Amino acid sequence: SFYPDFILWLVVGDIQYVTFVDPKGIRNLNGLNDQKIQFYKDIKAIEYRLGDKQIVLNSFIVSTTPFKDGGWWSGTSSMADFEANNVLFQKDDPKYIGKLLGKIDVHP
């Protein structure tokens, strides 16, 4: 049930980096273990099953909910916890695009 709004497709040499990006509010998700957040792991399993070293898959959620407006995560999770799960906060971090690109880990 992950329907990203954007696909960032980078071709570097012979390798295709296909990254699914979903900007969304996360206030109503069910914690860091929510399937929409954890999809970044599922997409890696799909990449492995493809068995094509020239295709690299990634996924990210770009939260439109400011970190300070946290509901379920208030006081229990840090912004670093979210970044470790490929969730970036658009309104809190002006460098979120650079972080996203850095986590794609493009190798020429």
N, C-alpha and C positions, 0 to 999 in steps of 0.2 A: 504494500500500500504506500509505496514511495513514488510520488509523481513529481519529479523535479520540473521547475519552470525553465531552466536553462541547461544547455549542454555546452561545455567549453571543450573544444576539440583542437588539440595542438598536435602538429606533426613535426617531429624533430628527427631528421634523417629518415630512417626506416621505421621509427617507432611512433605509434599513435597513442596519445594520452587523452582518454575520453573521461571527462569529469562532469558529473551531474551536480548541479547547484540548485538548491531549493531555498529561496528566501521565504521565511515564514515566522510567525509568532510562535513562541514555544511555551508560553505560559500554561497552556492546557495539556501539554504532553505529560506522560507518566514517568517522569524522572529520566536520568541518564540511560536507563535500560529500555526506554521506549524504542519500539522497532524502527521508528523513523530516524532516531538518532543513531541507532546501532546499524543502520543500513550500510554505513561505511565499511563495516566488517563483512557483511553479506556480499557486497560488490567485489571484494577481494576474493571471496570463495568462487564467485562467478568467473572472475579473471583466471583463477587457477584451473577451473574446469575447461575453459576455452583452450588452454594449453598453447597459446600463441604468445611468445615472448615479445612480439612486436605490438601488442596491445596492452596498455596499462589503464585500469579502471579505478576511478576514485569517486567519492561523493562527499558533499558538504551541505550543511544547513547554515545559512546566513540568517541569524536571528534578527528579526525586526523588533523584538521585545528587548528593551534595555536590561542590562544585567541587574541593575538596582531594583527593577520592578519584578524581580523573581518571586515566584510563589513557592513552589515545591522545593526549589533549590536554595532559598534564602537561608544563609547561615550554615548550609551543609555542603555546598559545592562551590568551588572557586572558578574563576574564568579559565584558569589553566586546566581544570578538570574538563570543562567543555571543549577547549581547544584540542585536548588529547582525544576527544571523541568527534573531531571534525565539525564542531559547532563554533562559529565565529559571530561576534556581536558587532553588527554594522554601526550602531549608534554610539558604541562605547570605544571603538578602536578604529581610528582613521587609517590604520595600516592593515586592516583585515584582508584586503585584496592581495597585498604582498604576502601575508601569511598563507593564504589559500594557495597562491602560486608556489610558494616555498614548500608546502606540504605535498604538492604534486610530484616533486622530486624528479624533474626532467633531467635526463642524461643523454647528451648528444652522442 
